[in-house]
Amino acid sequence: MRIYSGIQPTGRKHLGNHLGAIRHYVTGQEEAEAAGAEAIFCVVDLHATTVAYDPRELRDRTYDTVALLLAAGLDPDRCILYRQGDVPEVPELTWLLTAVTAHGDLNRMHQFKEKSAQQRELVSAGLFLYPVLMAADVLAFRADRVPVGDDQRQHIELMRDIALRFNARFGGGDGTPGSGREVLRVPEGVYPTVAARVMDLQAPERKMSTSSGSIEGTLYLLDDAKTITKKLKRAVTDSDNEIRIGPDKPGVTNLVELLAATTDRTPEQVVEDLADARGYGDLKVATAEAVVAMLGPIQERYAELRHDEDAIERALAVGAAKARAIAGPVLAEVREAMGVGPRA
């Protein structure tokens, strides 16, 4: 078994990033180690270049992200942690995979439609090809499982289609998906079951986001305890003061799911445990206490790690060497199957 996932270095990381991805990376690292398998995690700096960005900020945010991953529990001795731009096999594979990627599929991607609408000057070709690069990230390592947020389902389905098409066309199959030898492994997406979508505290119908959310509605991983408590106490709920979950109570449901995710309970258990609560005030206080308790150790460790950028670079260099040792042979097999370059 091989686990793979990547995270963007753009923006300040928020609670949704942690609950939907980062903490599952740590779990995946432990599961892979216990099974004698590999867990691979990537900071995807190439993906960040698909929209307007500041080069200096990109590098700083990359260091921020790596330090947060390490602070959350990823260990370069127990997993492979690398920076996307350090593994040139991946962008080459991206180009090769465009041969089996349909233009219509890319044109239907929700993320492309949303992000392209936000670009005022230039909608880059890179933004359009973003899902192919994401597919190459995973397929270059023949990953079996890909832990991602619920919003990435469409991307996972596309990368599965790409792998199936490639095997059918270049793996000696008859051209139909599912035929041919497995040159590229078809991965499975793994999605969180609780707090799969952490919503904005001020607009609970909208996902928590660094780029499009409100500052007051976003819980950043490096917010101090006072700020976290203040934001949660001001979270939008409703007027009936009944603690229950449901589509008609998005704000309350969001808080319940946050409390459940940060205390290893189900939302139903949280509702039951708060049956005697005095209303939303108790729910907000309990959620704030749980979030602060979870993030405190991560923030302390981050403060120890972030200042030593040389140490971060050394860790990334080790990870890149391990990553290239895996991706290189996969790329060579893809090139051979496609008739690209000299015979193997």
C-alpha positions as CSV (number, residue, x, y, z in Angstrom):
1,M,0.0,0.0,0.0
2,R,1.2,3.5,-0.8
3,I,-0.5,6.7,0.4
4,Y,-0.1,10.0,-1.3
5,S,-1.4,13.5,-0.9
6,G,-0.4,17.1,-1.6
7,I,-1.1,20.5,-0.1
8,Q,-0.9,23.9,-1.6
9,P,1.6,26.4,0.0
10,T,-0.6,29.4,-0.8
11,G,-2.4,31.4,1.9
12,R,-2.5,31.0,5.6
13,K,-3.5,27.5,6.6
14,H,-6.9,27.3,8.4
15,L,-8.7,24.7,10.5
16,G,-10.4,23.3,7.4
17,N,-7.0,22.4,6.0
18,H,-6.0,20.7,9.2
19,L,-9.2,18.7,9.7
20,G,-9.7,17.9,6.0
21,A,-6.1,17.0,5.2
22,I,-3.2,17.6,7.5
23,R,-4.3,15.4,10.4
24,H,-5.2,12.6,8.0
25,Y,-1.6,12.8,6.7
26,V,-0.3,12.0,10.1
27,T,-2.8,9.1,10.4
28,G,-1.8,7.9,7.0
29,Q,1.9,8.0,8.0
30,E,1.2,5.9,11.0
31,E,-1.0,3.4,9.0
32,A,1.6,3.0,6.3
33,E,4.4,2.5,8.8
34,A,2.4,-0.2,10.6
35,A,1.7,-1.9,7.3
36,G,5.3,-1.7,6.2
37,A,4.2,0.6,3.4
38,E,5.0,4.1,2.3
39,A,3.3,7.5,2.9
40,I,4.2,10.3,0.5
41,F,3.3,13.9,1.0
42,C,4.0,16.9,-1.2
43,V,3.9,20.7,-0.9
44,V,2.7,21.5,-4.4
45,D,4.4,24.8,-5.3
46,L,4.0,24.2,-9.0
47,H,0.2,24.2,-8.6
48,A,0.5,27.6,-6.9
49,T,2.0,29.1,-10.1
50,T,-1.3,28.6,-12.0
51,V,-2.7,31.9,-10.6
52,A,-1.2,35.3,-10.1
53,Y,1.3,35.1,-7.2
54,D,4.4,36.8,-5.6
55,P,7.6,34.6,-6.0
56,R,9.0,35.7,-2.7
57,E,5.8,35.0,-0.9
58,L,5.5,31.6,-2.5
59,R,8.8,30.5,-1.1
60,D,7.9,31.8,2.4
61,R,4.5,30.1,2.3
62,T,6.2,26.9,1.3
63,Y,8.4,27.0,4.4
64,D,5.4,27.9,6.5
65,T,3.5,24.9,5.2
66,V,6.4,22.5,5.6
67,A,6.9,23.7,9.2
68,L,3.2,23.2,9.9
69,L,3.3,19.7,8.5
70,L,6.2,18.8,10.6
71,A,4.7,20.5,13.7
72,A,1.5,18.5,13.2
73,G,3.4,15.2,13.3
74,L,4.8,14.3,9.9
75,D,8.3,12.8,10.3
76,P,10.7,12.7,7.4
77,D,12.2,9.5,8.8
78,R,8.8,7.8,8.7
79,C,7.4,9.3,5.4
80,I,8.5,11.0,2.2
81,L,7.9,14.7,2.4
82,Y,9.0,16.7,-0.6
83,R,8.5,19.9,-2.6
84,Q,6.8,19.4,-6.0
85,G,9.2,21.6,-7.9
86,D,12.2,19.5,-6.8
87,V,10.9,16.4,-8.7
88,P,11.1,17.2,-12.5
89,E,9.7,13.7,-13.4
90,V,6.2,15.0,-12.4
91,P,5.9,17.9,-14.8
92,E,7.2,15.7,-17.6
93,L,4.6,13.1,-16.8
94,T,2.0,15.8,-16.8
95,W,2.7,16.6,-20.4
96,L,2.6,12.9,-21.4
97,L,-0.7,12.4,-19.6
98,T,-2.3,15.2,-21.7
99,A,-2.3,12.6,-24.5
100,V,-5.1,10.7,-22.7
101,T,-6.9,13.7,-21.1
102,A,-10.0,14.9,-22.7
103,H,-10.4,18.7,-23.2
104,G,-14.1,18.4,-22.4
105,D,-13.3,16.8,-19.0
106,L,-11.0,19.7,-18.1
107,N,-13.5,22.2,-19.2
108,R,-16.1,20.7,-16.8
109,M,-13.9,20.9,-13.7
110,H,-15.7,23.0,-11.0
111,Q,-12.4,24.4,-9.7
112,F,-11.3,25.7,-13.1
113,K,-14.7,27.5,-13.5
114,E,-14.5,29.0,-10.1
115,K,-10.8,30.1,-10.2
116,S,-10.9,31.3,-13.8
117,A,-13.8,33.6,-12.9
118,Q,-11.7,35.2,-10.2
119,Q,-8.8,36.0,-12.6
120,R,-9.0,39.6,-13.8
121,E,-6.1,39.8,-16.3
122,L,-5.1,36.3,-17.3
123,V,-6.6,32.8,-17.1
124,S,-3.5,30.7,-17.5
125,A,-3.2,27.4,-19.4
126,G,-1.7,26.1,-16.3
127,L,-5.0,26.6,-14.4
128,F,-6.8,24.6,-17.1
129,L,-4.2,21.8,-16.9
130,Y,-4.1,21.9,-13.1
131,P,-6.0,18.5,-12.8
132,V,-3.5,16.8,-15.1
133,L,-0.6,18.0,-12.9
134,M,-2.5,16.7,-9.9
135,A,-3.0,13.4,-11.6
136,A,0.7,13.2,-12.4
137,D,1.6,13.9,-8.8
138,V,-0.2,10.7,-7.7
139,L,0.3,8.5,-10.7
140,A,4.1,9.1,-10.8
141,F,4.2,7.2,-7.4
142,R,1.7,4.4,-8.2
143,A,-0.2,5.5,-5.1
144,D,-3.1,3.3,-3.8
145,R,-4.9,5.7,-1.6
146,V,-5.2,9.5,-1.8
147,P,-6.5,11.3,1.4
148,V,-8.1,14.6,0.2
149,G,-10.9,16.9,1.2
150,D,-14.4,16.3,0.0
151,D,-14.1,19.1,-2.6
152,Q,-11.4,17.1,-4.5
153,R,-13.7,14.2,-5.5
154,Q,-13.9,15.4,-9.1
155,H,-10.2,15.6,-9.4
156,I,-9.7,12.1,-8.1
157,E,-12.3,10.7,-10.5
158,L,-10.5,12.4,-13.4
159,M,-7.1,11.0,-12.4
160,R,-8.7,7.6,-12.2
161,D,-10.1,8.0,-15.7
162,I,-6.7,9.2,-17.0
163,A,-4.9,6.1,-15.5
164,L,-7.6,3.8,-17.0
165,R,-7.3,5.5,-20.4
166,F,-3.5,5.3,-20.4
167,N,-3.5,1.6,-19.5
168,A,-6.1,0.8,-22.2
169,R,-4.2,2.8,-24.9
170,F,-0.6,2.2,-24.0
171,G,-0.7,-0.9,-21.8
172,G,-1.6,-3.3,-24.6
173,G,-5.4,-3.2,-24.1
174,D,-8.1,-3.0,-26.6
175,G,-8.7,0.7,-26.0
176,T,-11.6,0.3,-23.5
177,P,-11.1,1.6,-19.9
178,G,-10.0,-1.3,-17.7
179,S,-8.2,-3.2,-20.4
180,G,-4.4,-3.4,-20.7
181,R,-1.7,-4.0,-18.1
182,E,-1.4,-1.6,-15.2
183,V,1.3,0.8,-16.3
184,L,-0.3,3.4,-14.1
185,R,-2.1,2.3,-10.9
186,V,-5.7,3.5,-10.5
187,P,-5.8,5.2,-7.1
188,E,-8.7,5.4,-4.6
189,G,-9.7,8.7,-2.9
190,V,-10.0,8.7,0.9
191,Y,-12.4,11.4,2.2
192,P,-13.0,12.5,5.8
193,T,-16.3,11.5,7.3
194,V,-16.6,14.2,9.9
195,A,-15.9,17.9,9.2
196,A,-15.4,17.0,5.6
197,R,-16.2,20.6,4.8
198,V,-15.5,23.1,7.4
199,M,-17.7,26.1,6.8
200,D,-17.0,29.8,7.3
201,L,-18.1,30.9,10.8
202,Q,-19.8,34.0,9.4
203,A,-21.2,32.5,6.3
204,P,-21.9,28.8,7.1
205,E,-23.3,28.1,3.7
206,R,-19.8,28.7,2.3
207,K,-16.7,26.6,2.8
208,M,-13.9,28.1,5.0
209,S,-11.3,29.5,2.7
210,T,-8.2,31.7,2.8
211,S,-8.9,33.2,-0.6
212,S,-12.6,33.9,-0.6
213,G,-13.6,33.7,3.1
214,S,-13.9,36.4,5.7
215,I,-11.1,36.9,8.3
216,E,-13.7,36.7,11.2
217,G,-15.1,33.5,9.7
218,T,-11.8,31.7,9.2
219,L,-9.9,29.9,12.0
220,Y,-6.3,30.1,11.1
221,L,-4.0,27.4,12.5
222,L,-1.7,30.1,14.0
223,D,-4.5,32.2,15.6
224,D,-3.9,32.5,19.3
225,A,-6.3,31.2,21.9
226,K,-7.9,34.6,22.5
227,T,-8.6,35.1,18.7
228,I,-10.0,31.5,18.3
229,T,-12.3,32.0,21.2
230,K,-13.5,35.4,20.0
231,K,-14.2,34.1,16.5
232,L,-16.1,31.1,17.7
233,K,-18.2,33.1,20.2
234,R,-19.2,35.3,17.3
235,A,-20.0,32.4,14.9
236,V,-23.3,32.8,13.1
237,T,-26.0,30.3,14.3
238,D,-29.8,31.0,14.4
239,S,-32.5,32.2,16.8
240,D,-34.1,29.0,18.2
241,N,-31.1,28.0,20.5
242,E,-31.7,24.3,19.8
243,I,-28.5,22.2,19.4
244,R,-29.1,19.8,16.6
245,I,-27.7,19.1,13.1
246,G,-29.5,19.5,9.8
247,P,-29.5,21.4,6.5
248,D,-31.8,24.0,8.1
249,K,-29.2,24.8,10.7
250,P,-25.9,25.2,8.8
251,G,-24.1,27.4,11.5
252,V,-25.0,25.0,14.4
253,T,-24.2,22.0,12.3
254,N,-20.8,23.4,11.5
255,L,-20.0,24.0,15.2
256,V,-21.2,20.6,16.2
257,E,-19.0,19.0,13.5
258,L,-16.0,21.0,14.5
259,L,-16.4,19.9,18.1
260,A,-16.9,16.3,17.0
261,A,-13.8,16.3,14.8
262,T,-11.6,17.9,17.5
263,T,-12.7,15.6,20.3
264,D,-12.9,12.3,18.3
265,R,-16.7,12.0,18.6
266,T,-19.5,11.8,16.1
267,P,-21.8,14.8,15.6
268,E,-24.6,12.7,17.1
269,Q,-22.6,12.1,20.3
270,V,-21.9,15.8,20.6
271,V,-25.5,16.6,20.3
272,E,-26.4,14.0,23.0
273,D,-23.6,15.2,25.3
274,L,-24.9,18.8,25.0
275,A,-28.5,17.8,25.7
276,D,-28.4,19.8,29.0
277,A,-26.5,22.7,27.6
278,R,-27.8,26.3,28.1
279,G,-27.9,26.9,24.4
280,Y,-25.4,28.0,21.7
281,G,-23.2,29.7,24.2
282,D,-22.1,26.4,25.8
283,L,-21.6,24.9,22.3
284,K,-19.4,27.8,21.2
285,V,-17.3,27.7,24.4
286,A,-16.9,23.9,24.2
287,T,-15.8,24.2,20.6
288,A,-13.3,27.0,21.3
289,E,-11.8,25.0,24.2
290,A,-11.4,21.9,22.0
291,V,-9.9,23.8,19.1
292,V,-7.4,25.6,21.3
293,A,-6.4,22.4,23.0
294,M,-5.8,20.7,19.6
295,L,-3.8,23.6,18.0
296,G,-1.7,24.6,21.0
297,P,1.0,21.9,20.7
298,I,1.1,22.4,16.9
299,Q,1.6,26.1,17.3
300,E,4.4,25.6,19.9
301,R,6.3,23.1,17.7
302,Y,5.8,25.4,14.6
303,A,7.5,28.3,16.4
304,E,10.5,26.0,17.1
305,L,10.8,24.9,13.5
306,R,9.9,27.8,11.2
307,H,13.0,30.0,11.8
308,D,15.5,27.3,10.6
309,E,15.0,27.4,6.9
310,D,18.2,25.6,6.2
311,A,16.9,22.6,8.2
312,I,13.7,22.7,6.3
313,E,15.6,22.7,3.0
314,R,17.7,19.7,4.2
315,A,14.5,17.8,5.0
316,L,13.0,18.7,1.6
317,A,16.2,17.6,-0.2
318,V,16.1,14.2,1.5
319,G,12.5,13.8,0.6
320,A,13.1,14.8,-3.0
321,A,15.8,12.2,-3.4
322,K,13.4,9.5,-2.1
323,A,10.6,10.8,-4.3
324,R,12.7,10.8,-7.5
325,A,13.9,7.2,-6.8
326,I,10.2,6.2,-7.1
327,A,9.0,8.5,-9.8
328,G,12.0,8.0,-12.1
329,P,11.3,4.3,-13.0
330,V,7.6,5.0,-13.4
331,L,8.3,7.8,-15.8
332,A,10.7,5.6,-17.7
333,E,8.1,2.9,-18.1
334,V,5.5,5.5,-19.3
335,R,8.0,6.8,-21.9
336,E,8.7,3.3,-23.1
337,A,5.0,2.5,-23.4
338,M,4.4,5.7,-25.3
339,G,7.4,5.3,-27.6
340,V,8.9,8.5,-26.4
341,G,12.7,8.8,-26.4
342,P,15.2,6.0,-26.9
343,R,14.3,2.4,-26.3
344,A,14.7,1.3,-22.7
